[in-house]
Amino acid sequence: MSLCNHNLLRVKGLFLLLGFISFSASALETDNYLAWKKELRDSGPAINSYFNHEITHVLKTSDPDLSCEEVTQKIGEVFESHLVHDNPVENHLLSVLSSEEIFPTSLYYVEESIYRDPFRVYIPYFGLAPNVQVNGFYFGTDKLSHFASTGRIYYEKFQKSSSLKSAISWGVRDEKTLHGYWASGVFSYADLEANYQGFLFYQDLCQGSHPYLTKKGSRWSLQRPFKIEKYVSGLWDETYLESYRLPGNWNKVKGFIQREYCPLKDSPLVRKRFHYYQTHYPLRSTLGLLEGLDLPKAQSFQELCQSFEVQSL
């Protein structure tokens, strides 16, 4: 092989790698432990305002002859993720929320996080999703990308197969590949929950006893406003619904978690927050639909802390 052709292959390989990184990084990790040190104002009003504005715009500009399902597809396109942190919901929140509503206030807080010794070399460059709070529940803004963008994929797969199990199985495979193991070395059950709740949202647009969309005259319109509070729960918080981490990731973060957060597990703020989660459990969750799937076992925070306490004696 000539030197010219060899260099050309290297350049092509580099572009393929960058393309993969860009795509996979659209759903990078979040550090929800940081929110254990912070109480945030509710971001629900800002999220609801954005969703209602975007949905209303689609309804006003769409062909009135479209079916409700076709309008749903157009709404889903508005919330679709593209490249690095290029989800419209996340980007909007970063531009409008104050430091009292979002923490940290940018994507680039790796040095403050449990990922300060990154498992994937590109994490410091692409950043981490910050934390927000809705109706008392804390989660990373990446969950809104899962809700609005990946939830749409669930909805499309269900429309084609009439099988919710196949849609959820696709989500599990996604966590084991592109947006989980390959992107950050994390299989996130909280991601799966946000995916499922997004699917329910897209179903709610046209189905049920009181759907969001109704035909008034010649146009589709919202007969009730969207409210994110209907879908969010403590299962979106990765410190409550724990993840499985590949050994390379786990070995990088477990020491930081032990030293910095095991001492906080019995703090009044964390105990109050988790008690609230436990007493406000969602009526519908993906957790009851995962039976029979090949799932990894999440590492236990409590066991990690017990080991840390024994070492400290």
Rosetta blueprint (number, residue, H / E / L):
1 M L
2 S L
3 L H
4 C H
5 N H
6 H H
7 N H
8 L H
9 L H
10 R H
11 V H
12 K H
13 G H
14 L H
15 F H
16 L H
17 L H
18 L H
19 G H
20 F H
21 I H
22 S H
23 F H
24 S H
25 A H
26 S H
27 A H
28 L L
29 E L
30 T E
31 D L
32 N H
33 Y H
34 L H
35 A H
36 W H
37 K H
38 K L
39 E L
40 L L
41 R L
42 D E
43 S L
44 G H
45 P H
46 A H
47 I H
48 N H
49 S H
50 Y H
51 F H
52 N H
53 H H
54 E H
55 I H
56 T H
57 H H
58 V H
59 L H
60 K H
61 T H
62 S L
63 D L
64 P L
65 D L
66 L L
67 S L
68 C H
69 E H
70 E H
71 V H
72 T H
73 Q H
74 K H
75 I H
76 G H
77 E H
78 V H
79 F L
80 E L
81 S L
82 H L
83 L L
84 V L
85 H L
86 D L
87 N L
88 P H
89 V H
90 E H
91 N H
92 H H
93 L H
94 L H
95 S H
96 V H
97 L L
98 S L
99 S L
100 E L
101 E L
102 I E
103 F E
104 P L
105 T L
106 S L
107 L L
108 Y L
109 Y L
110 V H
111 E H
112 E H
113 S L
114 I L
115 Y L
116 R L
117 D L
118 P L
119 F L
120 R L
121 V L
122 Y L
123 I H
124 P H
125 Y H
126 F H
127 G L
128 L L
129 A E
130 P L
131 N E
132 V E
133 Q E
134 V E
135 N L
136 G L
137 F E
138 Y E
139 F E
140 G E
141 T L
142 D H
143 K H
144 L H
145 S H
146 H H
147 F H
148 A H
149 S H
150 T H
151 G H
152 R H
153 I H
154 Y H
155 Y H
156 E H
157 K H
158 F H
159 Q H
160 K H
161 S H
162 S L
163 S L
164 L H
165 K H
166 S H
167 A H
168 I H
169 S H
170 W H
171 G H
172 V H
173 R H
174 D H
175 E H
176 K H
177 T L
178 L L
179 H L
180 G L
181 Y L
182 W L
183 A L
184 S L
185 G L
186 V E
187 F E
188 S L
189 Y H
190 A H
191 D H
192 L H
193 E H
194 A H
195 N H
196 Y H
197 Q H
198 G H
199 F H
200 L H
201 F H
202 Y H
203 Q H
204 D H
205 L H
206 C H
207 Q L
208 G L
209 S L
210 H L
211 P L
212 Y L
213 L E
214 T E
215 K E
216 K E
217 G L
218 S L
219 R E
220 W E
221 S E
222 L E
223 Q L
224 R L
225 P L
226 F L
227 K L
228 I H
229 E H
230 K H
231 Y L
232 V L
233 S L
234 G H
235 L H
236 W H
237 D L
238 E L
239 T L
240 Y L
241 L L
242 E L
243 S L
244 Y E
245 R E
246 L L
247 P H
248 G H
249 N H
250 W H
251 N H
252 K H
253 V H
254 K H
255 G H
256 F H
257 I H
258 Q H
259 R H
260 E H
261 Y H
262 C H
263 P H
264 L H
265 K L
266 D L
267 S L
268 P H
269 L H
270 V H
271 R H
272 K H
273 R H
274 F H
275 H H
276 Y H
277 Y H
278 Q H
279 T H
280 H L
281 Y L
282 P L
283 L L
284 R L
285 S L
286 T H
287 L H
288 G H
289 L H
290 L L
291 E L
292 G L
293 L L
294 D L
295 L L
296 P L
297 K L
298 A L
299 Q L
300 S L
301 F H
302 Q H
303 E H
304 L H
305 C H
306 Q H
307 S H
308 F H
309 E H
310 V H
311 Q H
312 S H
313 L L
